């Protein structure tokens, strides 16, 4: 058994459950220090794994990383992806307007301001909204740090419809915001799309971007690979909405059949996608149309 992976799963599920480490440790009959050692990858007994799975209401197979992981909170999903990205060599993303890891600091700054404004407007739920937004932003920042250190290759397939929507609504998507904030969100979105066009045109090592011209597929997914394993992640949580305002269930699996089917879908769309200078020209055309109000 890969105890490091079990520890990663344990940490992710602890965050997902909303339980404090002390609560989990007490219910398992172990010390908090032992719980943290398990999370760091120390050997954990099978009967402890069984009790932990029962406590968190998950399958022991999921805790062992064998089954399908189901995650119902945005922060839990992004944290799990962060852990996977620590050992990932290649990321295949399909579909959507941008690949978060290659966005600029302006994107993060704008998103943080939008999340903060949304929390302030949440009334009595302000504190909870702020806490969840800050948690997600912290995990996202950690993901970018990991990417900068490891530089896994990225293959991302974007769609014209999602890019057009990104430019129309801006960072933060359909979240309510002031006219000033909406204008800023659109400006940052246009800047991100210009950066995307530059990447498409220059084709830097380790980053490949394609643009679909056909109908937008149903749902987004990503495949994360390293030398030993691959994972499929299907995510309903979007950065365009505040984490507290989203409901859904993300799924992560290493099942061969699921990986093969999604890989085939991605390869088919990649072959047909615009790339290089032609893709860059189309993205710039969309940016120009958005700025002119067309």
C-alpha positions in Angstrom: 0.0 0.0 0.0 1.2 3.6 -0.7 0.9 5.1 2.7 1.8 8.5 1.4 -1.2 8.5 -0.8 -3.4 7.2 2.0 -2.1 10.1 4.1 -3.0 12.6 1.3 -6.4 11.1 1.1 -6.9 11.3 4.9 -6.0 15.0 4.9 -8.3 15.7 1.9 -11.2 13.9 3.6 -10.5 15.7 6.9 -10.9 19.0 5.1 -13.9 17.8 3.3 -15.7 16.5 6.5 -15.4 19.9 8.2 -14.3 18.0 11.4 -11.3 19.3 13.5 -8.3 17.0 13.8 -9.0 16.6 17.6 -12.5 15.3 16.8 -11.3 12.8 14.3 -8.5 11.6 16.6 -10.8 11.2 19.6 -13.3 9.2 17.6 -10.6 7.0 16.2 -9.1 6.5 19.7 -5.7 7.9 18.6 -3.8 11.0 19.5 -3.9 14.1 17.3 -0.1 13.7 16.8 -0.8 10.1 15.5 -3.4 11.5 13.1 -1.0 14.0 11.7 1.7 11.3 11.3 -0.8 9.2 9.3 -1.4 12.3 7.1 2.4 12.5 6.5 2.5 9.0 5.2 3.4 6.8 8.2 2.1 3.2 8.4 -1.6 3.0 9.3 -3.2 -0.2 10.4 -6.0 -1.7 8.3 -8.5 -1.6 11.2 -7.7 2.1 11.7 -8.4 2.7 8.0 -11.7 0.9 8.4 -12.7 3.0 11.4 -11.7 6.2 9.6 -13.7 5.3 6.6 -16.8 4.6 8.7 -16.3 7.9 10.6 -16.1 9.9 7.4 -18.8 7.9 5.7 -16.7 6.9 2.7 -15.6 3.6 1.2 -12.4 2.1 2.6 -11.4 1.6 -1.1 -11.8 5.4 -1.7 -9.6 6.2 1.3 -7.0 3.8 -0.2 -7.2 5.6 -3.5 -8.6 2.5 -5.3 -12.2 3.5 -5.9 -13.9 6.7 -6.9 -13.5 9.8 -4.7 -16.5 12.0 -4.3 -16.0 15.5 -3.0 -18.8 17.9 -2.2 -16.9 21.0 -1.3 -14.9 23.3 -3.6 -12.1 23.7 -1.1 -11.8 19.9 -0.6 -11.7 19.4 -4.4 -9.0 22.0 -5.0 -6.9 20.7 -2.1 -7.1 17.2 -3.5 -6.0 18.5 -7.0 -3.2 20.4 -5.3 -1.9 17.2 -3.7 -2.1 15.3 -7.0 -0.3 18.1 -8.8 2.7 17.7 -6.4 3.6 14.5 -8.3 2.0 15.2 -11.7 4.2 15.3 -14.9 1.4 16.1 -17.3 -2.0 17.9 -17.1 -4.6 17.5 -19.8 -7.5 19.9 -19.4 -10.7 19.9 -21.4 -12.5 22.3 -21.7 -13.2 25.8 -20.4 -11.9 29.3 -21.1 -8.6 29.3 -19.2 -6.2 26.9 -17.6 -5.9 28.4 -14.0 -2.2 27.4 -13.5 -1.0 29.7 -16.3 -3.2 32.7 -15.4 -1.5 35.9 -14.2 -1.3 37.4 -10.7 -3.9 39.9 -11.9 -6.4 37.0 -12.2 -5.9 36.0 -8.5 -6.0 39.6 -7.3 -9.3 40.2 -9.1 -10.8 37.0 -8.0 -9.9 37.7 -4.3 -11.5 41.1 -4.5 -14.7 39.7 -6.1 -14.9 36.9 -3.4 -14.4 39.5 -0.7 -17.2 41.7 -2.1 -19.5 38.7 -2.4 -18.8 37.8 1.3 -19.6 41.4 2.4 -22.9 41.1 0.6 -23.8 37.8 2.3 -25.3 39.4 5.4 -25.3 37.1 8.5 -23.3 34.5 6.5 -20.5 37.0 5.9 -17.9 35.3 8.1 -18.5 31.8 6.7 -18.4 33.1 3.1 -15.2 35.0 3.8 -13.6 32.0 5.4 -14.5 29.6 2.5 -13.3 32.1 -0.1 -10.0 32.6 1.7 -9.5 28.9 2.0 -10.0 28.3 -1.7 -7.8 31.2 -2.6 -5.0 29.9 -0.3 -5.2 26.4 -2.0 -5.2 28.0 -5.5 -2.1 30.0 -4.5 -0.4 26.9 -3.3 -1.2 25.1 -6.6 0.5 27.9 -8.5 3.6 27.6 -6.3 3.8 23.9 -7.0 3.4 24.5 -10.7 6.2 27.1 -10.7 8.5 24.7 -8.9 7.7 21.5 -10.9 6.6 22.8 -14.3 4.5 19.8 -15.4 3.5 20.0 -19.1 0.0 21.4 -19.7 -2.3 20.6 -22.7 -5.5 22.6 -22.5 -8.4 22.6 -24.9 -10.5 25.7 -24.8 -13.8 26.4 -26.5 -14.9 29.6 -28.3 -18.1 29.7 -26.4 -16.4 29.6 -23.0 -13.8 32.2 -24.1 -16.6 34.5 -25.4 -18.5 34.0 -22.1 -15.4 34.8 -20.1 -14.9 38.0 -22.0 -18.5 39.0 -21.7 -18.8 38.4 -17.9 -15.2 38.8 -16.8 -13.4 37.1 -13.9 -16.0 36.0 -11.4 -18.5 35.1 -14.1 -22.1 35.7 -13.1 -21.4 36.7 -9.5 -23.3 39.9 -8.5 -20.9 42.8 -8.4 -20.7 46.6 -8.8 -20.4 48.2 -12.2 -16.8 49.2 -11.3 -15.9 45.7 -10.3 -17.6 44.2 -13.4 -15.6 46.6 -15.6 -12.4 45.5 -13.8 -13.3 41.9 -14.1 -13.8 42.2 -17.9 -10.5 44.1 -18.3 -8.6 41.3 -16.5 -10.4 38.7 -18.6 -9.3 40.4 -21.8 -5.7 40.6 -20.5 -5.8 36.9 -19.7 -7.1 36.1 -23.2 -4.4 38.2 -24.7 -1.9 36.2 -22.7 -3.5 33.0 -24.0 -3.2 34.2 -27.6 0.5 35.0 -27.0 1.1 31.5 -25.6 -0.7 30.0 -28.6 1.4 32.0 -31.0 4.8 31.4 -29.3 4.2 27.8 -28.2 6.5 27.8 -25.2 8.0 24.5 -24.1 5.6 22.6 -21.8 2.4 24.4 -22.7 0.1 23.5 -25.6 -3.2 25.3 -26.1 -6.0 24.5 -28.6 -9.2 26.2 -29.4 -12.4 24.3 -30.3 -14.5 25.9 -33.0 -17.5 23.5 -32.8 -20.3 22.9 -30.3 -19.2 23.2 -26.6 -19.0 19.7 -25.0 -21.0 18.9 -21.9 -18.8 19.2 -18.8 -15.2 19.8 -18.1 -12.5 17.4 -16.9 -8.8 17.0 -16.5 -6.4 14.1 -16.5 -3.3 14.2 -14.3 -0.4 11.8 -15.1 2.9 10.9 -13.5 5.2 8.0 -14.2 3.3 5.6 -12.1 -0.4 6.6 -12.2 -3.0 8.7 -13.8 -6.2 10.3 -12.3 -9.3 11.7 -13.9 -10.9 14.7 -12.2 -14.4 15.8 -13.1 -15.2 19.1 -11.4 -18.6 20.9 -11.0 -17.0 23.7 -9.0 -16.1 26.9 -10.9 -14.0 29.8 -10.0 -16.6 32.0 -11.6 -18.9 31.5 -8.5 -18.2 31.9 -4.8 -17.4 28.6 -3.1 -20.2 29.1 -0.7 -22.8 29.5 -3.4 -22.0 26.3 -5.2 -23.3 22.8 -4.8 -22.2 19.7 -6.6 -20.1 16.6 -6.3 -16.7 16.3 -7.9 -15.3 12.9 -8.8 -11.7 11.7 -9.0 -10.7 8.2 -10.1 -7.8 6.2 -11.4 -10.0 3.6 -13.1 -8.5 2.6 -16.5 -11.8 2.6 -18.3 -12.8 6.1 -17.2 -9.3 7.4 -18.1 -9.3 5.7 -21.6 -12.8 7.1 -22.5 -12.0 10.6 -21.5 -8.6 10.5 -23.1 -10.2 9.5 -26.4 -12.6 12.4 -26.2 -9.8 14.8 -25.5 -7.6 13.5 -28.3 -10.5 13.7 -30.8 -11.2 17.4 -30.0 -7.5 18.2 -29.9 -7.0 16.9 -33.4 -9.8 19.2 -34.6 -8.9 22.3 -32.6 -7.2 25.4 -33.9 -3.6 25.7 -32.7 -0.7 28.1 -33.1 -1.2 31.3 -35.1 -4.7 30.5 -36.3 -5.9 29.9 -32.7 -4.2 33.1 -31.5 -5.8 35.1 -34.2 -9.3 33.8 -33.3 -8.8 34.6 -29.6 -7.7 38.1 -30.5 -10.7 38.5 -32.7 -12.9 37.5 -29.7 -11.1 40.0 -27.5 -11.5 42.8 -30.1 -15.2 42.0 -30.5 -15.7 42.1 -26.7 -14.0 45.4 -26.4 -16.1 46.9 -29.2 -19.3 45.5 -27.7 -19.8 43.2 -30.7 
